[in-house]
Amino acid sequence: MNQIVSYRLKILGNVQKVGYRNWMRETAIETGIAGWVKNCPDSSVEALIEGNENAINRIIESCGKGPTFATVKLVVKRKVNFEGCKNFIIK
């Protein structure tokens, strides 16, 4: 069964000032994912993603590539409790 899951992501690399948050929001909406994305003080990007497992796996794979000008070195994922996000926002 394709259940709803939640993950917290930490994306490391050259991911700020390259359109990563906007790209992730567009990708999440296209994929049917809810949650949020934000820049962190350590130059990484953090995200909460919620959706069905297939969609979650697709977006995690996409996050490893990112937008054109990003250079993603690592995507750390951690399963978290479901928060019930209704849409996908940039914090």
VOTORVEX-623859 format. One record per atom (N, C-alpha, C, O): residue number from 1; residue in one letter; x, y negated, z. Coordinates in nm, 2 decimals, padded with zeros to 4 digits. Each point is the difference from the previous one (the first is absolute). Example, Ala and Ser with C-alpha at 12.3 -4.5 7.8 and 13.67 -1.06 7.14 Angstrom:
VOTORVEX-623859
@pos 1	code A	x 01.32	y 00.57	z 00.78 $
@pos 1	code A	x -00.09	y -00.12	z 00.00 $
@pos 1	code A	x 00.09	y -00.12	z 00.00 $
@pos 1	code A	x 00.10	y 00.00	z 00.07 $
@pos 2	code S	x -00.14	y -00.11	z -00.14 $
@pos 2	code S	x 00.09	y -00.11	z 00.00 $
@pos 2	code S	x -00.08	y -00.11	z 00.08 $
@pos 2	code S	x 00.05	y -00.11	z 00.01 $
//
This chain:
VOTORVEX-623859
@pos 1	code M	x 00.08	y 00.12	z 00.00 $
@pos 1	code M	x -00.08	y -00.12	z 00.00 $
@pos 1	code M	x 00.09	y -00.13	z 00.00 $
@pos 1	code M	x 00.11	y 00.00	z 00.06 $
@pos 2	code N	x -00.16	y -00.10	z -00.12 $
@pos 2	code N	x 00.08	y -00.12	z -00.02 $
@pos 2	code N	x -00.04	y -00.10	z 00.11 $
@pos 2	code N	x -00.10	y -00.08	z -00.02 $
@pos 3	code Q	x 00.16	y 00.08	z 00.13 $
@pos 3	code Q	x -00.04	y -00.08	z 00.12 $
@pos 3	code Q	x 00.06	y -00.14	z -00.01 $
@pos 3	code Q	x 00.09	y -00.02	z -00.07 $
@pos 4	code I	x -00.15	y -00.07	z 00.15 $
@pos 4	code I	x 00.05	y -00.13	z 00.02 $
@pos 4	code I	x 00.11	y 00.00	z 00.10 $
@pos 4	code I	x -00.01	y 00.05	z 00.11 $
@pos 5	code V	x 00.12	y -00.11	z -00.15 $
@pos 5	code V	x 00.12	y -00.01	z 00.09 $
@pos 5	code V	x 00.05	y -00.14	z 00.00 $
@pos 5	code V	x -00.03	y -00.09	z -00.08 $
@pos 6	code S	x 00.12	y 00.06	z 00.19 $
@pos 6	code S	x 00.06	y -00.13	z 00.02 $
@pos 6	code S	x 00.15	y 00.01	z 00.02 $
@pos 6	code S	x 00.04	y 00.09	z 00.07 $
@pos 7	code Y	x 00.03	y -00.17	z -00.14 $
@pos 7	code Y	x 00.15	y 00.00	z 00.01 $
@pos 7	code Y	x 00.05	y -00.15	z 00.02 $
@pos 7	code Y	x -00.06	y -00.09	z -00.05 $
@pos 8	code R	x 00.16	y 00.08	z 00.13 $
@pos 8	code R	x 00.07	y -00.12	z 00.01 $
@pos 8	code R	x 00.13	y 00.02	z -00.08 $
@pos 8	code R	x 00.07	y 00.10	z 00.01 $
@pos 9	code L	x -00.04	y -00.20	z -00.10 $
@pos 9	code L	x 00.12	y 00.01	z -00.09 $
@pos 9	code L	x 00.09	y -00.11	z 00.04 $
@pos 9	code L	x -00.04	y -00.12	z 00.03 $
@pos 10	code K	x 00.17	y 00.15	z -00.04 $
@pos 10	code K	x 00.11	y -00.11	z 00.01 $
@pos 10	code K	x 00.08	y 00.02	z -00.13 $
@pos 10	code K	x 00.06	y 00.10	z -00.02 $
@pos 11	code I	x -00.06	y -00.21	z -00.06 $
@pos 11	code I	x 00.07	y 00.01	z -00.13 $
@pos 11	code I	x 00.12	y -00.09	z 00.01 $
@pos 11	code I	x 00.00	y -00.11	z 00.03 $
@pos 12	code L	x 00.12	y 00.18	z -00.06 $
@pos 12	code L	x 00.13	y -00.07	z 00.02 $
@pos 12	code L	x 00.07	y -00.01	z -00.14 $
@pos 12	code L	x -00.02	y 00.08	z -00.09 $
@pos 13	code G	x 00.09	y -00.19	z 00.08 $
@pos 13	code G	x 00.07	y -00.03	z -00.12 $
@pos 13	code G	x -00.02	y -00.15	z -00.03 $
@pos 13	code G	x -00.02	y -00.08	z 00.08 $
@pos 14	code N	x 00.04	y 00.05	z -00.21 $
@pos 14	code N	x -00.03	y -00.14	z -00.05 $
@pos 14	code N	x -00.15	y -00.01	z -00.03 $
@pos 14	code N	x -00.04	y 00.02	z -00.11 $
@pos 15	code V	x -00.04	y -00.04	z 00.22 $
@pos 15	code V	x -00.15	y 00.01	z -00.02 $
@pos 15	code V	x -00.07	y -00.13	z 00.04 $
@pos 15	code V	x -00.12	y -00.01	z 00.00 $
@pos 16	code Q	x 00.20	y -00.10	z 00.04 $
@pos 16	code Q	x -00.06	y -00.13	z 00.03 $
@pos 16	code Q	x 00.04	y -00.09	z -00.11 $
@pos 16	code Q	x 00.11	y 00.00	z -00.06 $
@pos 17	code K	x -00.21	y -00.10	z 00.03 $
@pos 17	code K	x 00.02	y -00.10	z -00.11 $
@pos 17	code K	x 00.01	y 00.06	z -00.14 $
@pos 17	code K	x 00.07	y -00.06	z -00.09 $
@pos 18	code V	x -00.13	y 00.18	z 00.07 $
@pos 18	code V	x 00.00	y 00.07	z -00.13 $
@pos 18	code V	x -00.14	y 00.03	z -00.04 $
@pos 18	code V	x -00.02	y 00.08	z -00.09 $
@pos 19	code G	x -00.08	y -00.13	z 00.17 $
@pos 19	code G	x -00.14	y 00.03	z -00.03 $
@pos 19	code G	x -00.05	y 00.14	z 00.05 $
@pos 19	code G	x -00.10	y 00.05	z -00.04 $
@pos 20	code Y	x 00.17	y 00.00	z 00.14 $
@pos 20	code Y	x -00.03	y 00.14	z 00.05 $
@pos 20	code Y	x -00.14	y 00.00	z 00.06 $
@pos 20	code Y	x -00.08	y 00.09	z -00.03 $
@pos 21	code R	x 00.05	y -00.18	z 00.12 $
@pos 21	code R	x -00.13	y 00.00	z 00.07 $
@pos 21	code R	x -00.12	y -00.02	z -00.10 $
@pos 21	code R	x -00.10	y 00.08	z 00.01 $
@pos 22	code N	x 00.11	y -00.17	z -00.11 $
@pos 22	code N	x -00.10	y -00.01	z -00.10 $
@pos 22	code N	x -00.02	y 00.12	z -00.08 $
@pos 22	code N	x -00.11	y 00.05	z -00.03 $
@pos 23	code W	x 00.23	y 00.01	z -00.01 $
@pos 23	code W	x -00.01	y 00.13	z -00.08 $
@pos 23	code W	x -00.06	y 00.11	z 00.08 $
@pos 23	code W	x -00.08	y 00.07	z -00.05 $
@pos 24	code M	x 00.11	y -00.06	z 00.18 $
@pos 24	code M	x -00.05	y 00.10	z 00.08 $
@pos 24	code M	x -00.15	y -00.02	z 00.02 $
@pos 24	code M	x -00.08	y 00.10	z 00.00 $
@pos 25	code R	x 00.03	y -00.22	z 00.02 $
@pos 25	code R	x -00.14	y -00.02	z 00.01 $
@pos 25	code R	x -00.08	y 00.04	z -00.12 $
@pos 25	code R	x -00.10	y 00.07	z 00.00 $
@pos 26	code E	x 00.15	y -00.11	z -00.12 $
@pos 26	code E	x -00.06	y 00.04	z -00.13 $
@pos 26	code E	x 00.00	y 00.15	z -00.01 $
@pos 26	code E	x -00.10	y 00.06	z -00.04 $
@pos 27	code T	x 00.21	y 00.00	z 00.07 $
@pos 27	code T	x 00.01	y 00.15	z -00.02 $
@pos 27	code T	x -00.09	y 00.07	z 00.10 $
@pos 27	code T	x -00.07	y 00.10	z -00.04 $
@pos 28	code A	x 00.06	y -00.15	z 00.16 $
@pos 28	code A	x -00.09	y 00.06	z 00.10 $
@pos 28	code A	x -00.15	y -00.01	z -00.04 $
@pos 28	code A	x -00.07	y 00.10	z 00.01 $
@pos 29	code I	x 00.03	y -00.22	z -00.06 $
@pos 29	code I	x -00.13	y -00.02	z -00.05 $
@pos 29	code I	x -00.03	y 00.10	z -00.11 $
@pos 29	code I	x -00.11	y 00.06	z -00.01 $
@pos 30	code E	x 00.20	y -00.05	z -00.09 $
@pos 30	code E	x -00.02	y 00.09	z -00.11 $
@pos 30	code E	x -00.01	y 00.14	z 00.04 $
@pos 30	code E	x -00.07	y 00.08	z -00.06 $
@pos 31	code T	x 00.14	y -00.04	z 00.17 $
@pos 31	code T	x 00.00	y 00.14	z 00.04 $
@pos 31	code T	x -00.11	y 00.03	z 00.10 $
@pos 31	code T	x -00.02	y 00.12	z 00.04 $
@pos 32	code G	x -00.05	y -00.22	z 00.01 $
@pos 32	code G	x -00.11	y 00.02	z 00.10 $
@pos 32	code G	x 00.05	y 00.01	z 00.14 $
@pos 32	code G	x -00.06	y 00.07	z 00.08 $
@pos 33	code I	x 00.17	y -00.14	z -00.05 $
@pos 33	code I	x 00.07	y 00.00	z 00.13 $
@pos 33	code I	x -00.04	y -00.12	z 00.08 $
@pos 33	code I	x -00.01	y -00.11	z -00.06 $
@pos 34	code A	x -00.02	y 00.12	z 00.19 $
@pos 34	code A	x -00.03	y -00.11	z 00.09 $
@pos 34	code A	x 00.13	y -00.02	z 00.09 $
@pos 34	code A	x 00.08	y 00.09	z 00.01 $
@pos 35	code G	x -00.07	y -00.21	z 00.05 $
@pos 35	code G	x 00.10	y -00.02	z 00.09 $
@pos 35	code G	x 00.06	y -00.14	z -00.01 $
@pos 35	code G	x -00.07	y -00.10	z -00.03 $
@pos 36	code W	x 00.20	y 00.08	z 00.05 $
@pos 36	code W	x 00.07	y -00.13	z -00.01 $
@pos 36	code W	x 00.14	y 00.02	z -00.03 $
@pos 36	code W	x 00.06	y 00.11	z 00.01 $
@pos 37	code V	x 00.01	y -00.22	z -00.04 $
@pos 37	code V	x 00.14	y 00.00	z -00.03 $
@pos 37	code V	x 00.06	y -00.13	z 00.05 $
@pos 37	code V	x -00.07	y -00.11	z -00.01 $
@pos 38	code K	x 00.19	y 00.11	z 00.06 $
@pos 38	code K	x 00.06	y -00.13	z 00.05 $
@pos 38	code K	x 00.15	y 00.01	z -00.01 $
@pos 38	code K	x 00.06	y 00.11	z 00.00 $
@pos 39	code N	x 00.00	y -00.23	z 00.00 $
@pos 39	code N	x 00.15	y -00.01	z 00.00 $
@pos 39	code N	x 00.04	y 00.01	z 00.15 $
@pos 39	code N	x -00.07	y -00.04	z 00.09 $
@pos 40	code C	x 00.19	y 00.10	z -00.06 $
@pos 40	code C	x 00.05	y 00.01	z 00.13 $
@pos 40	code C	x 00.13	y -00.09	z 00.01 $
@pos 40	code C	x 00.06	y -00.02	z -00.10 $
@pos 41	code P	x -00.03	y -00.02	z 00.22 $
@pos 41	code P	x 00.12	y -00.09	z 00.02 $
@pos 41	code P	x 00.13	y 00.07	z -00.04 $
@pos 41	code P	x 00.10	y -00.07	z -00.03 $
@pos 42	code D	x -00.10	y 00.20	z 00.02 $
@pos 42	code D	x 00.13	y 00.07	z -00.03 $
@pos 42	code D	x 00.01	y 00.02	z -00.16 $
@pos 42	code D	x 00.08	y 00.08	z -00.04 $
@pos 43	code S	x -00.16	y -00.15	z -00.03 $
@pos 43	code S	x 00.00	y 00.00	z -00.15 $
@pos 43	code S	x -00.07	y 00.12	z -00.06 $
@pos 43	code S	x 00.01	y 00.03	z -00.12 $
@pos 44	code S	x -00.07	y 00.05	z 00.20 $
@pos 44	code S	x -00.08	y 00.12	z -00.05 $
@pos 44	code S	x -00.14	y -00.04	z -00.02 $
@pos 44	code S	x -00.04	y -00.12	z 00.03 $
@pos 45	code V	x -00.04	y 00.21	z -00.08 $
@pos 45	code V	x -00.14	y -00.02	z -00.01 $
@pos 45	code V	x -00.07	y 00.11	z 00.07 $
@pos 45	code V	x 00.04	y 00.12	z 00.00 $
@pos 46	code E	x -00.15	y -00.15	z 00.08 $
@pos 46	code E	x -00.07	y 00.10	z 00.07 $
@pos 46	code E	x -00.14	y 00.00	z -00.05 $
@pos 46	code E	x -00.06	y -00.10	z -00.04 $
@pos 47	code A	x 00.00	y 00.22	z 00.04 $
@pos 47	code A	x -00.14	y 00.02	z -00.04 $
@pos 47	code A	x -00.07	y 00.10	z 00.08 $
@pos 47	code A	x 00.06	y 00.10	z 00.05 $
@pos 48	code L	x -00.19	y -00.12	z -00.05 $
@pos 48	code L	x -00.09	y 00.11	z 00.05 $
@pos 48	code L	x -00.09	y 00.03	z -00.11 $
@pos 48	code L	x -00.06	y -00.08	z -00.07 $
@pos 49	code I	x 00.05	y 00.21	z 00.04 $
@pos 49	code I	x -00.08	y 00.05	z -00.12 $
@pos 49	code I	x -00.09	y 00.11	z 00.05 $
@pos 49	code I	x 00.03	y 00.09	z 00.08 $
@pos 50	code E	x -00.16	y -00.10	z -00.12 $
@pos 50	code E	x -00.10	y 00.09	z 00.04 $
@pos 50	code E	x -00.08	y 00.04	z -00.13 $
@pos 50	code E	x -00.04	y -00.08	z -00.08 $
@pos 51	code G	x 00.02	y 00.21	z 00.07 $
@pos 51	code G	x -00.08	y 00.05	z -00.11 $
@pos 51	code G	x 00.01	y 00.15	z -00.01 $
@pos 51	code G	x 00.05	y 00.07	z 00.09 $
@pos 52	code N	x -00.10	y -00.01	z -00.20 $
@pos 52	code N	x 00.01	y 00.15	z -00.01 $
@pos 52	code N	x 00.14	y 00.04	z -00.03 $
@pos 52	code N	x 00.08	y -00.08	z -00.06 $
@pos 53	code E	x -00.05	y 00.20	z 00.09 $
@pos 53	code E	x 00.14	y 00.05	z -00.01 $
@pos 53	code E	x 00.06	y -00.01	z -00.14 $
@pos 53	code E	x 00.12	y -00.04	z -00.01 $
@pos 54	code N	x -00.20	y 00.06	z -00.09 $
@pos 54	code N	x 00.06	y -00.01	z -00.14 $
@pos 54	code N	x 00.04	y -00.14	z -00.03 $
@pos 54	code N	x 00.10	y -00.02	z -00.05 $
@pos 55	code A	x -00.19	y -00.07	z 00.09 $
@pos 55	code A	x 00.03	y -00.15	z -00.03 $
@pos 55	code A	x 00.12	y -00.04	z 00.08 $
@pos 55	code A	x 00.08	y -00.08	z -00.05 $
@pos 56	code I	x -00.07	y 00.12	z 00.18 $
@pos 56	code I	x 00.11	y -00.04	z 00.09 $
@pos 56	code I	x 00.13	y 00.06	z -00.06 $
@pos 56	code I	x 00.10	y -00.08	z -00.01 $
@pos 57	code N	x -00.10	y 00.20	z -00.04 $
@pos 57	code N	x 00.12	y 00.06	z -00.06 $
@pos 57	code N	x 00.04	y -00.08	z -00.12 $
@pos 57	code N	x 00.12	y -00.02	z -00.02 $
@pos 58	code R	x -00.21	y -00.02	z -00.06 $
@pos 58	code R	x 00.03	y -00.08	z -00.13 $
@pos 58	code R	x 00.06	y -00.14	z 00.04 $
@pos 58	code R	x 00.10	y -00.04	z -00.06 $
@pos 59	code I	x -00.16	y -00.03	z 00.16 $
@pos 59	code I	x 00.05	y -00.13	z 00.03 $
@pos 59	code I	x 00.14	y 00.01	z 00.07 $
@pos 59	code I	x 00.08	y -00.09	z -00.02 $
@pos 60	code I	x -00.06	y 00.19	z 00.10 $
@pos 60	code I	x 00.13	y 00.02	z 00.06 $
@pos 60	code I	x 00.11	y 00.02	z -00.10 $
@pos 60	code I	x 00.11	y -00.05	z 00.00 $
@pos 61	code E	x -00.14	y 00.13	z -00.10 $
@pos 61	code E	x 00.09	y 00.02	z -00.11 $
@pos 61	code E	x 00.03	y -00.13	z -00.08 $
@pos 61	code E	x 00.11	y -00.03	z -00.03 $
@pos 62	code S	x -00.22	y -00.04	z 00.01 $
@pos 62	code S	x 00.02	y -00.13	z -00.07 $
@pos 62	code S	x 00.08	y -00.10	z 00.08 $
@pos 62	code S	x 00.08	y -00.08	z -00.06 $
@pos 63	code C	x -00.10	y 00.08	z 00.19 $
@pos 63	code C	x 00.08	y -00.09	z 00.09 $
@pos 63	code C	x 00.15	y 00.02	z -00.01 $
@pos 63	code C	x 00.08	y -00.09	z 00.03 $
@pos 64	code G	x -00.04	y 00.21	z -00.06 $
@pos 64	code G	x 00.14	y 00.03	z -00.02 $
@pos 64	code G	x 00.06	y -00.07	z -00.12 $
@pos 64	code G	x 00.12	y -00.01	z -00.01 $
@pos 65	code K	x -00.20	y -00.03	z -00.08 $
@pos 65	code K	x 00.04	y -00.07	z -00.12 $
@pos 65	code K	x -00.02	y -00.15	z 00.01 $
@pos 65	code K	x 00.09	y -00.08	z -00.01 $
@pos 66	code G	x -00.21	y 00.04	z 00.05 $
@pos 66	code G	x -00.04	y -00.14	z 00.02 $
@pos 66	code G	x -00.01	y -00.07	z -00.13 $
@pos 66	code G	x 00.00	y 00.05	z -00.11 $
@pos 67	code P	x -00.01	y -00.19	z 00.12 $
@pos 67	code P	x -00.01	y -00.08	z -00.12 $
@pos 67	code P	x 00.13	y -00.01	z -00.07 $
@pos 67	code P	x 00.10	y 00.04	z 00.05 $
@pos 68	code T	x -00.10	y -00.10	z -00.17 $
@pos 68	code T	x 00.11	y -00.01	z -00.09 $
@pos 68	code T	x 00.13	y -00.05	z 00.07 $
@pos 68	code T	x 00.11	y 00.06	z -00.02 $
@pos 69	code F	x -00.11	y -00.16	z 00.10 $
@pos 69	code F	x 00.12	y -00.06	z 00.05 $
@pos 69	code F	x 00.04	y 00.05	z 00.14 $
@pos 69	code F	x 00.10	y -00.05	z 00.06 $
@pos 70	code A	x -00.18	y 00.14	z 00.00 $
@pos 70	code A	x 00.04	y 00.06	z 00.13 $
@pos 70	code A	x 00.10	y 00.12	z -00.02 $
@pos 70	code A	x 00.01	y 00.06	z -00.11 $
@pos 71	code T	x 00.07	y -00.05	z 00.21 $
@pos 71	code T	x 00.09	y 00.12	z 00.01 $
@pos 71	code T	x -00.03	y 00.07	z 00.13 $
@pos 71	code T	x 00.05	y -00.04	z 00.11 $
@pos 72	code V	x -00.13	y 00.15	z -00.12 $
@pos 72	code V	x -00.04	y 00.07	z 00.13 $
@pos 72	code V	x 00.11	y 00.10	z 00.03 $
@pos 72	code V	x 00.03	y 00.09	z -00.09 $
@pos 73	code K	x 00.02	y -00.10	z 00.21 $
@pos 73	code K	x 00.10	y 00.10	z 00.04 $
@pos 73	code K	x -00.06	y 00.12	z 00.08 $
@pos 73	code K	x 00.04	y 00.11	z -00.01 $
@pos 74	code L	x -00.15	y -00.14	z 00.09 $
@pos 74	code L	x -00.06	y 00.10	z 00.08 $
@pos 74	code L	x -00.14	y -00.04	z 00.04 $
@pos 74	code L	x -00.03	y -00.12	z 00.02 $
@pos 75	code V	x -00.06	y 00.22	z -00.02 $
@pos 75	code V	x -00.13	y -00.02	z 00.05 $
@pos 75	code V	x -00.02	y 00.10	z 00.12 $
@pos 75	code V	x 00.00	y 00.12	z -00.02 $
@pos 76	code V	x -00.02	y -00.18	z 00.14 $
@pos 76	code V	x -00.02	y 00.08	z 00.12 $
@pos 76	code V	x -00.15	y 00.01	z 00.02 $
@pos 76	code V	x -00.06	y -00.11	z 00.01 $
@pos 77	code K	x 00.01	y 00.23	z 00.00 $
@pos 77	code K	x -00.14	y 00.01	z 00.03 $
@pos 77	code K	x -00.03	y 00.07	z 00.13 $
@pos 77	code K	x 00.07	y 00.09	z 00.04 $
@pos 78	code R	x -00.17	y -00.14	z 00.03 $
@pos 78	code R	x -00.04	y 00.06	z 00.13 $
@pos 78	code R	x -00.15	y 00.01	z 00.01 $
@pos 78	code R	x -00.07	y -00.10	z -00.02 $
@pos 79	code K	x 00.02	y 00.22	z 00.04 $
@pos 79	code K	x -00.15	y 00.01	z 00.02 $
@pos 79	code K	x -00.04	y -00.07	z 00.12 $
@pos 79	code K	x 00.06	y 00.02	z 00.11 $
@pos 80	code V	x -00.17	y -00.09	z -00.12 $
@pos 80	code V	x -00.06	y -00.08	z 00.12 $
@pos 80	code V	x -00.15	y 00.03	z 00.01 $
@pos 80	code V	x -00.06	y 00.06	z -00.09 $
@pos 81	code N	x 00.00	y -00.11	z 00.20 $
@pos 81	code N	x -00.14	y 00.02	z 00.01 $
@pos 81	code N	x -00.08	y -00.09	z -00.09 $
@pos 81	code N	x 00.05	y -00.11	z -00.04 $
@pos 82	code F	x -00.16	y 00.16	z -00.01 $
@pos 82	code F	x -00.08	y -00.07	z -00.09 $
@pos 82	code F	x -00.06	y -00.13	z 00.06 $
@pos 82	code F	x -00.05	y 00.01	z 00.11 $
@pos 83	code E	x 00.06	y -00.13	z -00.18 $
@pos 83	code E	x -00.04	y -00.12	z 00.05 $
@pos 83	code E	x -00.13	y -00.05	z -00.06 $
@pos 83	code E	x -00.07	y -00.09	z 00.05 $
@pos 84	code G	x 00.03	y 00.15	z -00.16 $
@pos 84	code G	x -00.13	y -00.03	z -00.07 $
@pos 84	code G	x 00.01	y -00.13	z -00.08 $
@pos 84	code G	x -00.10	y -00.08	z 00.00 $
@pos 85	code C	x 00.21	y 00.05	z -00.06 $
@pos 85	code C	x 00.01	y -00.12	z -00.09 $
@pos 85	code C	x -00.10	y 00.01	z -00.11 $
@pos 85	code C	x -00.02	y 00.10	z -00.05 $
@pos 86	code K	x -00.04	y -00.22	z 00.01 $
@pos 86	code K	x -00.10	y 00.00	z -00.10 $
@pos 86	code K	x 00.05	y -00.04	z -00.14 $
@pos 86	code K	x -00.05	y 00.03	z -00.10 $
@pos 87	code N	x 00.17	y -00.11	z 00.10 $
@pos 87	code N	x 00.06	y -00.05	z -00.12 $
@pos 87	code N	x 00.15	y 00.00	z 00.01 $
@pos 87	code N	x 00.05	y 00.05	z 00.10 $
@pos 88	code F	x 00.02	y -00.11	z -00.19 $
@pos 88	code F	x 00.14	y -00.01	z 00.01 $
@pos 88	code F	x 00.05	y -00.14	z -00.01 $
@pos 88	code F	x -00.03	y -00.07	z -00.09 $
@pos 89	code I	x 00.10	y 00.02	z 00.20 $
@pos 89	code I	x 00.03	y -00.14	z 00.01 $
@pos 89	code I	x 00.15	y -00.01	z 00.01 $
@pos 89	code I	x 00.07	y 00.09	z 00.04 $
@pos 90	code I	x -00.02	y -00.21	z -00.07 $
@pos 90	code I	x 00.14	y -00.04	z 00.03 $
@pos 90	code I	x 00.00	y -00.08	z 00.13 $
@pos 90	code I	x -00.08	y -00.10	z 00.01 $
@pos 91	code K	x 00.15	y 00.14	z 00.08 $
@pos 91	code K	x 00.01	y -00.07	z 00.13 $
@pos 91	code K	x 00.11	y -00.11	z 00.00 $
@pos 91	code K	x 00.02	y -00.07	z 00.09 $
//
